[in-house]
Amino acid sequence: MKVSYFCSPDAHPQDNLSELVDTFKSKIVNDGFDEPADGVTKTSRVGVMQYGELKNDVDRIVNIVYDINKYNFGFDLYQPNNFTTMLYNEYDSYYKGEYSWHGDGVLKEQYDIKLTALLNCSDTEYEGGEFKLFINGDWPIPEFNKPGSLLVFPSWIQHKVTPVTSGIRKSMALFFTGPNLR
C-alpha cells in the first residue's frame, strides 16, 4: 500500500540542531524573503543553499529519504549533485510567519519534483507553525513538530504552515527530482 507521507521523528539528533542551523546559515548563497506563486502567502525568511556545500551535514538525511522512497513511494529519483538547491526557512512570530496552501513544482519539461523532504531544525521553542497536508481535507502532522523530525511526501500534495504565534520555527527543505511523469 502506498502512503501519502512518512514522518521519521528522530532523523537528526536534537542536541546537534543548533550546530546544524549555524552551518546552514554560514552556507547561504542567497538570503531574503521568497516570492511564492500568485495567490500564495509566504512570510518566512528563506536562505538558498547548495547541497555540495552541505553534503557531509545532510547525507544521513538524504539516505533516509532514499530508504523512505524505496519502501513507501517507489519513485525514480535523481541523485542530488553539488548544485542541487536546498532551502533554509525561518518562520518568525514577529512576521506571523506562515506559508499558505501550495504544492511544490518546477516549470521544466525535463524533470519533475517527486518528493519534498523537510527537516524540523528548530533549536528553540515555538508555538503555532503547524504543518498540514491536504489529504481529503486539512491533515495536521503533529509528529513533525518535534525538532529533528523528517517529513517526506509527494511534492504535488498541497501543504501549508500555519502562522507562528511565538518564537521561530526553522526548517530545511530538499526537493528530490526525477524523470518527468508526462
Phi, psi and chi 1 to 4 in degrees:
 res  aa     phi    psi   chi1   chi2   chi3   chi4
   1 MET       -  132.0  176.5  177.0   94.2      -
   2 LYS   -79.8  146.8  -62.2 -121.0  179.2 -173.3
   3 VAL  -107.7  161.0  -62.8      -      -      -
   4 SER   -86.3  -26.9  -61.6      -      -      -
   5 TYR  -159.6  166.5   71.5   92.4      -      -
   6 PHE  -142.1  129.9 -170.6   91.0      -      -
   7 CYS  -120.9  125.1 -170.5      -      -      -
   8 SER  -106.0  107.1  177.4      -      -      -
   9 PRO   -70.9  -17.5   22.9  -29.5      -      -
  10 ASP  -127.0   43.1  -63.7  -53.1      -      -
  11 ALA   -69.8  -30.6      -      -      -      -
  12 HIS  -133.2  135.8 -169.0   83.2      -      -
  13 PRO   -60.6  130.9  -12.6   20.4      -      -
  14 GLN   -62.2  -34.4  -71.2 -176.0   29.6      -
  15 ASP   -73.3   -3.5   60.4   -6.7      -      -
  16 ASN  -111.4    2.5 -179.5 -102.5      -      -
  17 LEU   -66.7  -39.8  -73.2  172.3      -      -
  18 SER   -60.8  -42.3  -69.0      -      -      -
  19 GLU   -64.3  -41.2 -177.7 -179.8  -38.7      -
  20 LEU   -64.0  -43.9 -175.7   63.0      -      -
  21 VAL   -60.2  -44.2  165.7      -      -      -
  22 ASP   -60.5  -40.9  -70.5  -15.5      -      -
  23 THR   -63.8  -46.1  -59.1      -      -      -
  24 PHE   -56.4  -49.8  -74.7  163.6      -      -
  25 LYS   -61.0  -33.2  -72.4 -178.8  175.1 -176.3
  26 SER   -75.2  -15.6   73.4      -      -      -
  27 LYS  -107.6    6.2  -59.1  -63.9 -177.3 -178.7
  28 ILE   -68.8  130.1  -70.3  173.4      -      -
  29 VAL  -102.5  -16.8  -66.1      -      -      -
  30 ASN  -149.6  124.6 -174.4    6.5      -      -
  31 ASP  -126.9  140.3 -169.7   17.5      -      -
  32 GLY   158.8 -157.5      -      -      -      -
  33 PHE   -98.1  138.9  -74.4   91.0      -      -
  34 ASP   -75.8  152.7 -164.4   11.4      -      -
  35 GLU  -106.2   97.8  -68.2 -174.0   30.7      -
  36 PRO   -75.5  176.0   29.1  -33.9      -      -
  37 ALA   -62.9  160.2      -      -      -      -
  38 ASP   -54.8  135.8  -71.1  -18.4      -      -
  39 GLY    80.9    1.9      -      -      -      -
  40 VAL  -108.2  132.5  175.2      -      -      -
  41 THR   -95.9  127.3  -59.8      -      -      -
  42 LYS  -140.2  114.6 -175.9  174.8 -175.0 -176.4
  43 THR  -122.6   72.6   51.5      -      -      -
  44 SER  -138.2  154.2   72.0      -      -      -
  45 ARG   -81.3  136.4  -69.5 -164.0   62.0   79.9
  46 VAL  -123.9  128.8  179.3      -      -      -
  47 GLY  -112.3  129.9      -      -      -      -
  48 VAL   -95.2  131.3  176.8      -      -      -
  49 MET  -129.2  164.6  -51.7  170.4  -64.6      -
  50 GLN  -113.9  135.5  -67.6 -179.3  -36.2      -
  51 TYR   -53.8  -39.8  172.3   73.9      -      -
  52 GLY   -59.7  -30.0      -      -      -      -
  53 GLU   -77.6  -16.8  -66.6  -72.0  -42.1      -
  54 LEU  -124.9    9.4  -64.3  158.4      -      -
  55 LYS   -48.6  -49.5 -172.9  174.8  179.9   -5.1
  56 ASN   -64.7  -28.7  -66.7  -25.6      -      -
  57 ASP   -82.8  -25.0  -60.1  -68.0      -      -
  58 VAL  -120.1    2.3  -62.8      -      -      -
  59 ASP   -58.0  -37.4 -106.7    3.7      -      -
  60 ARG   -60.7  -43.2 -179.0  173.1 -170.4  -82.3
  61 ILE   -63.0  -45.9  -63.0  -60.7      -      -
  62 VAL   -59.0  -43.7  168.9      -      -      -
  63 ASN   -64.2  -37.6  -72.0  -35.4      -      -
  64 ILE   -63.1  -42.7  -68.2  170.6      -      -
  65 VAL   -61.6  -42.6  171.6      -      -      -
  66 TYR   -62.6  -38.5  -84.1  100.6      -      -
  67 ASP   -65.8  -45.0 -100.3    8.1      -      -
  68 ILE   -58.5  -45.2  -70.3  170.1      -      -
  69 ASN   -61.1  -46.5  177.2   60.3      -      -
  70 LYS   -58.3  -43.2 -179.4  171.0  138.9 -178.3
  71 TYR   -93.7  -13.5  -65.5  108.6      -      -
  72 ASN  -124.4  -31.3  -63.3  -77.0      -      -
  73 PHE  -117.5  -43.6  -59.8  108.6      -      -
  74 GLY    76.5   26.7      -      -      -      -
  75 PHE   -78.1  151.1  -67.7  122.6      -      -
  76 ASP   -82.7  106.7 -177.1    8.7      -      -
  77 LEU  -110.8  141.7  -60.5  177.5      -      -
  78 TYR   -78.9  151.2  -61.2  141.2      -      -
  79 GLN   -74.2  139.9  -80.2  -70.9  127.9      -
  80 PRO   -64.3  146.8   -0.2    3.0      -      -
  81 ASN  -116.9 -178.9   64.1   49.1      -      -
  82 ASN   -56.4  -26.6  -72.2  -15.2      -      -
  83 PHE  -102.2    4.5  -55.3  104.4      -      -
  84 THR   -61.2  131.8  -62.1      -      -      -
  85 THR   -78.3  135.5  -61.2      -      -      -
  86 MET  -123.6  151.8  -63.8  173.6   53.3      -
  87 LEU  -119.9  139.5  -58.9  178.4      -      -
  88 TYR  -113.0  122.6  171.1   72.1      -      -
  89 ASN  -115.9  137.0  -68.5  -72.4      -      -
  90 GLU  -122.3  117.3  -73.2 -170.9   -8.4      -
  91 TYR  -100.4  103.0  -62.7   86.5      -      -
  92 ASP   -97.8  134.8 -166.8  -34.8      -      -
  93 SER   -63.0  -25.0   61.3      -      -      -
  94 TYR   -57.8  -37.1 -178.6   79.7      -      -
  95 TYR   -99.1    4.3  -59.6  107.4      -      -
  96 LYS    52.5   49.8  -65.5 -167.4  177.9   17.1
  97 GLY   -49.2  128.4      -      -      -      -
  98 GLU  -155.9  170.2   68.2  175.5  -53.6      -
  99 TYR  -146.5  110.5 -160.5  171.2      -      -
 100 SER   -72.4  177.2   63.4      -      -      -
 101 TRP   -51.1  131.7  -70.3  113.2      -      -
 102 HIS  -163.8  165.0   68.3  -76.3      -      -
 103 GLY  -119.5  156.9      -      -      -      -
 104 ASP   -96.6  134.4  -62.1  -33.3      -      -
 105 GLY  -162.7  177.3      -      -      -      -
 106 VAL  -131.6  157.1  -68.1      -      -      -
 107 LEU  -101.5   49.2  -59.9  174.5      -      -
 108 LYS  -120.2  148.1  -56.0  -77.8 -175.5 -157.3
 109 GLU   -88.2  -22.6  -62.6  -82.8  -26.7      -
 110 GLN   -78.5  -25.4  -60.5   83.5   -4.3      -
 111 TYR  -153.1  164.9   66.5   93.1      -      -
 112 ASP  -124.3  155.0  -74.3  -35.3      -      -
 113 ILE   -82.5  121.0  -62.8  176.8      -      -
 114 LYS   -93.0  -47.5  -53.4  -68.2 -173.5 -162.4
 115 LEU  -128.9  142.2  -70.0  175.2      -      -
 116 THR  -106.5  130.6  -62.5      -      -      -
 117 ALA  -118.6  124.9      -      -      -      -
 118 LEU  -120.2  131.8  -57.3  173.9      -      -
 119 LEU  -111.4  124.7  178.6   67.2      -      -
 120 ASN   -75.9  108.8 -176.2  -27.8      -      -
 121 CYS  -101.3   10.3  -58.4      -      -      -
 122 SER   -60.6  121.7  -59.2      -      -      -
 123 ASP  -108.2    3.3   52.8   -4.8      -      -
 124 THR  -136.5  160.6   58.1      -      -      -
 125 GLU   -71.4  148.5  -70.2 -171.1   23.6      -
 126 TYR  -145.2  161.7   64.9   91.5      -      -
 127 GLU  -125.3  151.1  -66.6  177.6   14.3      -
 128 GLY    79.1 -153.1      -      -      -      -
 129 GLY    62.9   32.4      -      -      -      -
 130 GLU   -72.7  135.2 -176.8  177.5   35.7      -
 131 PHE   -91.6  133.5 -172.5   89.3      -      -
 132 LYS  -133.9  143.2  -65.6 -177.7  177.5 -175.1
 133 LEU  -104.2  155.2  -67.2  170.7      -      -
 134 PHE  -101.3   97.0 -166.5   86.7      -      -
 135 ILE  -126.1   95.5  -56.3  171.1      -      -
 136 ASN    56.4   38.5  -64.0  -37.9      -      -
 137 GLY   117.7 -179.9      -      -      -      -
 138 ASP   -59.4  128.0  -75.9   14.5      -      -
 139 TRP  -128.0   94.5 -167.7  -85.6      -      -
 140 PRO   -67.2  147.9   10.0   -9.9      -      -
 141 ILE  -117.6   76.4  -45.4  -66.8      -      -
 142 PRO   -61.9  -28.3   20.3  -28.7      -      -
 143 GLU   -67.2  -18.4   58.6  -90.4   33.4      -
 144 PHE   -77.9  -11.5 -174.8   60.4      -      -
 145 ASN   -69.5  -16.6  -68.8  -26.2      -      -
 146 LYS   -76.7  122.2 -178.5  179.9  178.2 -171.5
 147 PRO   -55.5  137.4  -27.4   37.2      -      -
 148 GLY    92.4   -5.2      -      -      -      -
 149 SER   -81.6  151.1   61.0      -      -      -
 150 LEU  -120.0  128.8  174.3   69.7      -      -
 151 LEU  -117.0  130.3  178.1   63.8      -      -
 152 VAL  -128.3  132.1 -180.0      -      -      -
 153 PHE  -154.9  156.7   57.9   92.9      -      -
 154 PRO   -60.4  131.6  -25.8   36.0      -      -
 155 SER   -63.2  -24.6  -58.5      -      -      -
 156 TRP   -78.9  -12.0   56.9   80.6      -      -
 157 ILE   -68.1  127.1  -65.0  177.9      -      -
 158 GLN   -61.7  141.1  -66.9  -75.4  -57.6      -
 159 HIS  -152.0  163.5   51.7  -76.4      -      -
 160 LYS  -155.8  164.3   75.9  175.5 -174.0  175.5
 161 VAL  -120.1  121.9  176.2      -      -      -
 162 THR   -72.6  160.5   64.5      -      -      -
 163 PRO   -56.7  136.6  -26.1   35.5      -      -
 164 VAL   -79.9  127.7  173.1      -      -      -
 165 THR  -101.8  -18.3   56.8      -      -      -
 166 SER  -155.6  133.7  174.6      -      -      -
 167 GLY    83.2 -161.4      -      -      -      -
 168 ILE  -132.6  124.3  -59.3  173.6      -      -
 169 ARG   -94.2  128.7  177.6 -172.2 -178.0  -82.9
 170 LYS  -120.7  138.6  -58.2  170.3 -174.1  176.3
 171 SER  -150.4  157.0   63.4      -      -      -
 172 MET  -115.2  137.8  179.9  -86.7  -60.7      -
 173 ALA  -120.4  134.7      -      -      -      -
 174 LEU  -133.1  130.3 -177.6   56.6      -      -
 175 PHE  -106.6  128.9  -53.9  101.9      -      -
 176 PHE  -102.3  122.7  -71.4   80.7      -      -
 177 THR  -105.7  164.6   61.3      -      -      -
 178 GLY  -161.9 -179.0      -      -      -      -
 179 PRO   -56.0  144.0  -21.1   30.5      -      -
 180 ASN   -56.2  139.4 -168.1  -64.5      -      -
 181 LEU   -78.3  -12.0  -69.4  174.5      -      -
 182 ARG   -78.6      -  -65.7  174.9 -143.4  172.4
